[in-house]
Amino acid sequence: MGERTGNAVKAEIDPAPVRRAVLAADAMVVASHPSVSLAGARVLADGGNAIDATLAMAAMSWLALPGQCGVGGDAFAVVREPDGRVWTVCGSGYGPAGGTPEFFAEHGHRSIPMDGPLAVAVPGAIAALDALAASGASRELAVLWEPTAALAERGMPCTLKTRDDIAERVAALSGDPGTREVFLPDGRLPAVGQALPQRALAATIRTLAADPGGFYRGELAERAVAALRAAGAPFEGDEWAASGKVSAQAAISTSYAGYTVHQTPPPTPGWMVLQQAALCDGVLSGQPLLGVGAIDRMARAAALAFRDRWERCGSDTDRWQELLAPETIAARRAELDTGAVPVVGTPVRAGDTTSTVAVDAEGRAVSFIHSLAFTFGARVTIPGTGVVLNNRLARGAYLMPGHPSEVHPTRRPLHTLNAWIVTDADGRLRHVGNTPGGDGQVQWNMQLLSHLLDHGLDPQETVAAPRFTVFPGSDADVVHLPGELRCEDRIAPGVREGLQDLGHNVVTQGPWEAGGSALVISVDAERGCLTGGADPRQEGVVLGV
């Protein structure tokens, strides 16, 4: 057993053998790429607020991590104001108005193709960023996005990650003139450090900074719809315009370990994190950190949440509310107490996503996440714009009759992105964080919350702790694979053996191979400052001002 420290139980293993100093500051940003963090820190240092910093970091991410996010993706945020109010924006576009099950069947598809125009849903990112700016920015988008536009003209140096992403998708990228020109200059993989100019994207960024709504109406929208229709996708235009209507809305929340966890509402799976929290509340604090009992409980809670989503919850239903009702939680807790391992129907896929966290000196906090779904999305562009389109429809809409997320005209596909903020009983900010990683997100976010609230780890220990992942989850392209509990090998051998004895099919991964890029900023109440952590699994950097 572990050693008890305060109200938590510490494991005999070190959760973060690779440590970095925990930065302390009055205002702070953290992202998965140094240039993105720097963009946010500069805005804070210049007097901007956390929303301004987030808007600047979002745009810089389009260049720094082009395989993970872009103008053609989706975006979500949860915001805590200095007065304690918590709100969200959810930018997730609709599928095509002609996207019926019959359409795909007539074209010979048993599942929606993962590449190309049929994979695309209307991007929601620009609508979300516009709503975020309208609800609390102190700077104009033209000011916040100009550094990114200028860098796009010159070309950001290609990183090893971007080169690896291009190499992974080279065949698909070479098939589209827009992606081929930018990411395969002269028909070859770019060298690490080679500048990748994106002049068409620079012009688009400046156009959208002046009028974000122009992405959903007018010339740009007409060009997008015409190109997709010409390529065979059944868009009609009205679904494009409707996707631009995003406004701030309330967060969803639950209590955990005496705190309140705030999450993004549907179409995100934020409710799945809240459901797991309710199923684990009061159970994990008495367990050793990353011991058999704690991992077993969280793994089975995650599997149960995936089962519930698969069986009941589409992107446009309210059935998730039933799953958070006290009587349902009580029944599910009783089910978990039997020790059975729930079985779910489809596999977790990591996908590609990136995120940011920002907190300003006034106590305003933003947890932001955006994605193209899979690496470089659908691997097609809107001609002449530099905008790479997502493949969210293929990822989150099913050709399964009667399924809650069956493809349907002008329906939002199921989503994987979510973000969270933690406040105390008096509404004061305590923690803000997120992680990319497809269906891993809802599991790893629960692990982050437990490390912080049950065991009192600092942000860097939290994001670097060994990770485990329930497989399968609920992606659309592969079904009915055997269940696994994937554990990084920094989880003690005896713990992995104990989990196997409890009925889990344990699969061991390398020490840092679970995936994700977790980011956390916490309020250090004793010292009156912020502390932050960036996941060693990517190139994240914490910067304070």
C-alpha positions in Angstrom: 0.0 0.0 0.0 1.0 3.6 -0.3 1.9 6.3 2.2 -0.9 8.5 3.4 -0.2 12.3 3.1 -2.9 14.7 4.3 -6.3 13.6 2.9 -4.8 11.7 -0.1 -3.0 8.4 -0.4 0.3 8.6 -2.4 1.5 5.6 -4.4 4.8 4.0 -4.0 5.6 4.8 -7.7 6.6 8.3 -8.7 3.8 9.7 -11.0 6.2 12.0 -12.8 9.8 10.8 -12.9 10.7 13.4 -15.5 10.1 16.7 -13.7 10.3 20.3 -14.7 10.0 23.3 -12.4 6.4 24.4 -11.8 6.2 28.0 -13.1 4.5 30.5 -10.8 3.0 33.8 -12.1 0.1 36.2 -11.8 -1.1 35.4 -15.4 -0.3 32.3 -17.4 -0.8 30.4 -20.6 0.0 26.9 -21.7 -0.2 25.2 -25.1 1.3 22.2 -26.9 3.7 24.3 -29.0 6.1 27.0 -27.8 5.1 29.5 -30.5 1.5 29.1 -29.5 2.3 29.7 -25.8 4.4 32.7 -26.8 1.6 34.3 -28.8 -0.7 34.1 -25.7 1.9 35.4 -23.3 2.6 38.4 -25.5 -1.0 39.3 -25.5 -1.2 39.0 -21.7 2.0 41.0 -21.2 0.5 43.7 -23.4 -2.6 44.1 -21.2 -4.9 41.7 -23.0 -7.2 39.3 -21.1 -7.4 35.5 -21.2 -9.9 35.5 -24.0 -7.7 37.8 -26.1 -4.8 35.4 -25.4 -6.9 32.4 -26.4 -7.9 34.0 -29.7 -4.3 34.7 -30.5 -3.2 31.2 -29.6 -6.0 29.6 -31.6 -4.8 31.4 -34.8 -1.1 30.6 -34.1 -2.0 26.9 -33.7 -3.2 26.8 -37.3 0.4 27.3 -38.4 2.2 25.6 -35.6 0.1 22.4 -35.6 -1.6 22.3 -39.0 -2.4 18.6 -38.8 -4.3 19.1 -35.6 -6.4 22.2 -36.1 -7.4 24.9 -38.5 -9.9 27.4 -39.9 -11.8 24.3 -41.3 -12.2 22.5 -38.0 -14.3 22.8 -34.9 -13.7 24.5 -31.6 -15.0 24.7 -28.0 -14.3 26.7 -24.9 -15.3 27.0 -21.3 -14.7 30.4 -19.6 -14.8 31.5 -16.0 -15.2 35.2 -15.4 -13.7 37.1 -12.5 -17.2 37.4 -11.0 -17.5 33.6 -10.9 -19.9 33.2 -13.9 -19.0 30.2 -16.1 -20.0 30.0 -19.8 -19.1 28.1 -22.9 -19.0 28.4 -26.7 -19.5 25.3 -28.9 -18.5 25.6 -32.5 -19.6 22.4 -34.2 -21.0 22.5 -37.7 -23.8 20.6 -39.4 -23.5 17.7 -41.8 -24.8 18.3 -45.4 -28.5 18.9 -45.9 -28.5 16.0 -48.5 -26.6 13.7 -46.2 -29.2 11.0 -45.8 -28.5 7.3 -45.2 -30.0 6.6 -48.7 -27.5 9.0 -50.3 -24.5 7.1 -48.9 -26.1 3.7 -49.7 -26.8 4.8 -53.3 -23.1 5.7 -53.7 -22.0 2.3 -52.4 -20.8 3.2 -48.9 -21.3 1.0 -45.8 -19.5 3.7 -43.8 -18.8 7.3 -44.5 -15.3 7.7 -46.2 -12.7 9.1 -43.9 -11.0 11.1 -46.7 -12.4 13.5 -49.2 -15.5 15.7 -49.5 -18.0 13.2 -48.2 -16.1 13.2 -44.8 -16.7 16.9 -44.2 -19.1 18.7 -41.8 -19.4 22.4 -41.9 -16.5 23.9 -39.8 -17.6 25.4 -36.5 -14.3 26.9 -35.4 -14.6 30.4 -36.8 -18.2 30.7 -35.4 -16.9 29.7 -32.0 -14.0 32.1 -32.1 -16.4 34.9 -33.2 -18.7 34.2 -30.3 -15.8 34.0 -27.9 -14.6 37.4 -29.1 -18.0 39.0 -28.9 -18.6 37.7 -25.4 -15.4 39.0 -23.7 -12.5 40.1 -25.9 -10.9 43.5 -25.3 -8.9 43.5 -28.6 -10.0 43.3 -32.2 -9.5 40.1 -34.1 -7.6 42.0 -36.7 -5.0 42.9 -34.1 -4.9 39.5 -32.4 -4.6 37.5 -35.7 -2.3 39.8 -37.7 0.9 38.1 -36.2 -0.3 34.8 -37.5 -1.3 36.2 -40.9 2.2 37.8 -41.3 3.9 34.5 -40.2 1.7 32.6 -42.7 3.0 34.8 -45.5 6.7 34.2 -44.5 6.2 30.6 -43.6 6.5 28.9 -40.2 9.4 26.5 -39.9 8.3 22.9 -40.2 8.6 21.0 -36.9 9.4 17.3 -36.6 5.8 16.6 -35.5 4.4 18.4 -38.6 6.8 16.5 -40.8 5.8 13.2 -39.3 2.1 14.2 -39.7 2.7 15.0 -43.4 4.6 11.7 -43.9 1.7 9.8 -42.3 -0.8 11.3 -44.8 1.4 12.0 -47.8 -0.8 10.1 -50.3 -4.0 11.9 -49.3 -2.3 15.3 -49.1 -0.7 14.9 -52.6 -4.2 14.4 -54.1 -5.4 17.9 -53.2 -3.8 20.9 -55.0 -4.1 23.1 -51.9 -2.5 20.7 -49.4 0.1 19.5 -51.9 1.3 23.1 -52.6 1.8 23.9 -48.9 2.8 20.6 -47.3 4.6 18.9 -50.1 6.6 21.7 -51.7 8.3 20.6 -54.9 6.5 17.3 -54.5 8.7 16.3 -51.5 8.4 16.0 -47.7 9.6 19.2 -46.2 12.8 19.2 -44.1 12.5 20.0 -40.4 13.1 23.8 -40.2 12.0 24.5 -43.7 9.6 27.4 -44.0 6.1 26.5 -45.2 4.5 29.7 -46.6 0.7 29.8 -46.7 -0.1 33.0 -48.6 -3.7 32.0 -49.4 -4.3 31.2 -45.8 -2.8 34.5 -44.7 -5.3 36.4 -46.9 -8.2 34.3 -45.6 -7.1 35.0 -41.9 -7.2 38.7 -42.6 -10.5 38.5 -44.3 -12.1 36.5 -41.5 -10.5 38.8 -38.8 -12.5 41.7 -40.4 -15.7 39.7 -40.8 -15.8 36.2 -39.2 -19.4 35.7 -40.4 -18.1 35.8 -43.9 -17.0 32.2 -43.6 -20.7 31.2 -43.4 -22.3 33.6 -46.0 -21.2 35.4 -49.0 -18.3 34.7 -51.4 -16.2 32.4 -49.2 -19.2 30.3 -48.2 -20.4 30.0 -51.7 -17.0 28.9 -52.9 -16.8 26.2 -50.2 -20.3 24.9 -51.0 -19.7 25.0 -54.8 -16.4 23.1 -54.4 -17.8 20.4 -52.2 -20.9 20.0 -54.4 -18.7 19.7 -57.5 -16.7 16.9 -55.7 -19.9 15.0 -54.9 -20.8 16.1 -51.3 -24.5 16.8 -50.9 -24.2 20.3 -49.3 -26.9 22.9 -50.2 -25.7 26.1 -48.5 -28.4 26.5 -45.8 -26.5 24.1 -43.5 -23.4 26.3 -44.0 -25.2 29.5 -43.0 -26.9 27.8 -40.0 -23.5 26.6 -38.6 -22.4 30.2 -38.2 -25.0 30.9 -35.5 -23.0 30.3 -32.3 -23.5 32.2 -29.0 -22.4 31.8 -25.4 -24.3 29.3 -23.4 -24.2 27.9 -19.9 -21.7 25.2 -18.9 -22.8 21.9 -17.5 -21.4 20.9 -14.1 -21.3 18.4 -11.2 -19.7 18.2 -7.8 -16.6 16.2 -7.2 -14.4 15.9 -4.1 -16.1 19.1 -2.7 -15.4 21.1 -5.8 -17.5 21.9 -8.9 -16.4 20.7 -12.3 -17.7 22.7 -15.2 -17.7 21.2 -18.7 -18.7 21.9 -22.3 -22.3 20.8 -23.2 -23.3 18.6 -26.1 -22.5 18.1 -28.9 -19.3 17.6 -26.8 -19.0 14.6 -24.5 -18.4 16.8 -21.5 -21.3 15.0 -19.8 -19.2 11.8 -20.0 -16.5 13.4 -17.8 -19.2 14.5 -15.3 -20.8 11.0 -15.3 -17.4 9.4 -14.5 -16.8 12.0 -11.8 -20.2 11.2 -10.2 -19.4 7.4 -10.4 -16.0 7.9 -8.8 -16.7 10.6 -6.2 -15.8 9.6 -2.7 -14.1 6.4 -4.0 -10.7 7.4 -5.3 -9.5 9.6 -2.5 -9.1 6.6 -0.3 -7.2 4.6 -2.9 -3.5 4.7 -3.6 -2.6 6.9 -6.5 -2.6 4.8 -9.7 -3.1 1.7 -7.6 -5.2 -1.3 -8.7 -8.4 0.0 -7.0 -8.2 3.5 -8.5 -7.4 2.4 -12.0 -10.0 -0.4 -11.9 -12.8 2.1 -10.8 -11.9 4.8 -13.4 -11.5 2.3 -16.2 -14.8 0.6 -15.5 -16.5 4.0 -15.2 -15.1 5.1 -18.5 -16.2 1.9 -20.2 -19.7 2.4 -18.8 -19.8 6.0 -20.1 -18.8 4.8 -23.6 -21.5 2.1 -23.4 -24.1 4.7 -22.4 -23.1 7.0 -25.2 -23.1 4.2 -27.8 -26.6 3.0 -26.8 -28.3 6.3 -26.0 -26.7 9.6 -26.9 -26.4 11.3 -30.2 -25.2 14.9 -30.7 -28.7 16.3 -30.7 -30.6 14.4 -28.0 -31.1 15.3 -24.3 -30.7 11.7 -23.0 -27.4 12.6 -21.5 -29.3 14.5 -18.8 -31.0 11.2 -17.7 -27.6 9.7 -17.2 -26.6 12.4 -14.8 -29.8 12.2 -12.8 -29.2 11.0 -9.1 -31.2 7.9 -9.5 -29.3 6.8 -12.6 -26.0 7.6 -11.0 -27.0 5.5 -8.0 -27.9 2.6 -10.3 -24.7 2.9 -12.2 -22.6 3.1 -9.0 -24.2 -0.1 -7.9 -23.4 -1.7 -11.2 -19.7 -0.7 -10.8 -19.7 -2.0 -7.2 -20.3 -5.5 -8.6 -16.9 -5.5 -10.1 -18.0 -6.3 -13.7 -16.1 -4.8 -16.6 -18.7 -3.2 -19.0 -18.4 -4.0 -22.6 -18.7 -1.4 -25.3 -19.0 -1.7 -29.0 -16.5 0.5 -30.9 -12.8 1.5 -30.5 -11.1 4.5 -29.1 -9.2 6.4 -31.8 -6.8 9.0 -30.7 -7.4 11.5 -33.6 -5.6 14.8 -33.8 -6.5 17.8 -31.7 -4.8 20.6 -29.9 -5.7 22.9 -27.0 -4.7 25.9 -24.9 -5.3 27.2 -21.4 -5.1 30.8 -20.3 -5.7 32.6 -17.0 -5.3 36.4 -16.6 -4.4 38.4 -13.5 -8.1 39.2 -12.9 -9.0 35.5 -12.5 -10.6 35.1 -15.9 -9.8 31.6 -17.2 -10.3 29.9 -20.6 -10.0 26.2 -21.5 -10.0 26.0 -25.3 -9.8 23.0 -27.7 -10.0 22.7 -31.5 -9.5 20.0 -34.1 -9.8 18.8 -37.7 -10.8 15.4 -36.3 -8.1 13.1 -37.8 -4.7 14.3 -39.0 -5.3 17.0 -41.6 -9.0 16.2 -41.5 -10.5 15.3 -44.8 -7.2 16.2 -46.5 -9.0 18.6 -48.9 -9.0 22.4 -49.1 -11.4 25.1 -50.1 -9.8 26.2 -53.4 -7.8 29.4 -53.2 -8.2 29.9 -49.5 -5.6 27.6 -47.8 -8.4 26.2 -45.6 -8.0 22.5 -44.9 -11.4 20.9 -44.1 -12.3 18.5 -41.3 -13.5 15.0 -41.5 -15.8 15.2 -38.5 -18.8 13.8 -40.3 -17.0 10.6 -41.1 -15.7 10.3 -37.6 -18.9 11.0 -35.7 -21.9 10.0 -38.0 -22.8 6.3 -38.5 -24.5 4.4 -41.3 -26.3 2.2 -38.7 -30.1 2.4 -38.9 -31.7 3.7 -35.8 -28.4 4.6 -34.0 -28.6 7.9 -32.0 -25.8 9.2 -34.2 -27.0 7.9 -37.6 -26.2 10.3 -40.3 -29.2 12.7 -40.9 -29.6 15.8 -43.0 -28.3 18.9 -41.2 -27.4 17.0 -38.1 -24.2 17.7 -36.1 -22.0 14.6 -35.9 -20.9 13.1 -32.5 -17.9 14.9 -31.0 -14.9 14.0 -28.9 -13.7 17.5 -27.9 -14.4 18.8 -24.3 -12.8 21.2 -21.8 -13.1 21.8 -18.1 -12.7 24.3 -15.3 -12.8 23.6 -11.5 -14.1 26.0 -8.9 -14.4 25.7 -5.2 -17.6 25.9 -3.0 -17.3 29.7 -3.0 -17.0 29.9 -6.8 -13.3 30.7 -6.8 -11.1 29.4 -9.6 -9.0 26.4 -8.6 -7.9 24.5 -11.8 -8.4 24.8 -15.5 -7.3 22.2 -18.1 -7.9 19.9 -21.0 -6.2 17.3 -23.2 -6.5 16.4 -26.9 -6.7 12.7 -27.8 -10.0 11.7 -29.4 -12.0 9.3 -27.2 -9.0 9.3 -24.8 -10.0 12.8 -23.7 -13.0 12.0 -21.5 -10.9 9.3 -19.7 -7.7 11.3 -19.3 -9.6 14.4 -18.2 -11.1 12.3 -15.4 -7.6 11.1 -14.5 -6.4 14.7 -14.4 -9.2 15.7 -12.1 -8.6 12.8 -9.7 -4.8 13.6 -9.5 -5.6 17.2 -8.7 -8.6 16.8 -6.4 -8.1 13.4 -4.8 -4.4 13.4 -4.4 -3.2 17.0 -4.5 -0.7 16.7 -7.2 0.7 19.9 -8.7 0.0 20.7 -12.4 3.2 19.2 -13.8 2.9 16.0 -11.8 -0.7 15.8 -12.9 0.0 16.0 -16.7 3.1 13.8 -16.5 1.5 11.0 -14.5 1.3 7.5 -16.1 -1.8 7.2 -18.2 -4.2 4.4 -19.0 -6.9 4.1 -21.6 -10.0 2.0 -22.0 -10.3 0.6 -25.5 -12.8 0.6 -27.3 -14.7 3.9 -27.3 -17.1 5.1 -30.0 -15.5 6.0 -33.4 -17.4 5.2 -36.5 -14.9 3.4 -38.7 -14.2 0.2 -36.8 -16.5 -1.8 -34.6 -16.5 -4.8 -32.3 -12.8 -5.1 -31.6 -11.8 -6.8 -28.3 -11.7 -4.7 -25.2 -8.4 -3.6 -23.8 -7.0 -1.6 -20.9 -3.9 0.1 -22.2 -1.4 1.1 -19.5 1.8 2.9 -19.8 4.6 0.8 -18.4 5.4 3.4 -15.7 2.3 2.0 -14.0 3.8 -0.6 -11.6 4.0 -4.2 -12.9 2.2 -5.4 -9.8 -0.6 -3.0 -10.5 -1.0 -4.2 -14.0 -1.0 -7.8 -12.8 -3.7 -6.9 -10.3 -5.8 -5.3 -13.0 -5.5 -8.5 -15.1 -6.6 -10.5 -12.2 -9.8 -8.4 -11.9 -10.7 -9.2 -15.5 -9.1 -6.4 -17.5 -7.3 -7.3 -20.7 -4.2 -5.3 -19.9 -2.0 -4.2 -22.8 1.3 -2.5 -21.9 2.4 0.6 -23.8 5.7 2.4 -23.7 6.4 4.9 -20.8 4.9 7.9 -22.7 2.9 6.3 -25.5 -0.7 6.7 -24.2 -1.2 9.9 -26.2 -2.7 13.2 -25.4 -1.0 16.5 -24.5 -2.6 17.5 -21.2 -2.4 21.1 -20.0 -3.3 22.4 -16.5 -3.1 25.7 -14.7 -3.9 25.8 -11.0 -4.4 28.5 -8.4 -1.9 28.3 -5.6 -4.0 29.8 -2.8 -1.2 29.7 -0.3 1.2 31.7 -2.4 -1.4 33.8 -4.2 -0.2 32.9 -7.7 -0.8 30.5 -10.6 1.1 27.3 -11.3 1.1 25.3 -14.6 2.1 22.1 -16.3 2.6 21.0 -19.9 2.5 17.3 -20.9 6.0 15.9 -21.7 4.3 13.7 -24.4 4.3 16.8 -26.7 6.3 20.0 -27.0 4.1 22.0 -24.6 5.4 25.1 -22.8 4.0 27.0 -19.8 4.6 30.8 -19.8 3.7 33.3 -17.1 3.7 37.1 -17.0 
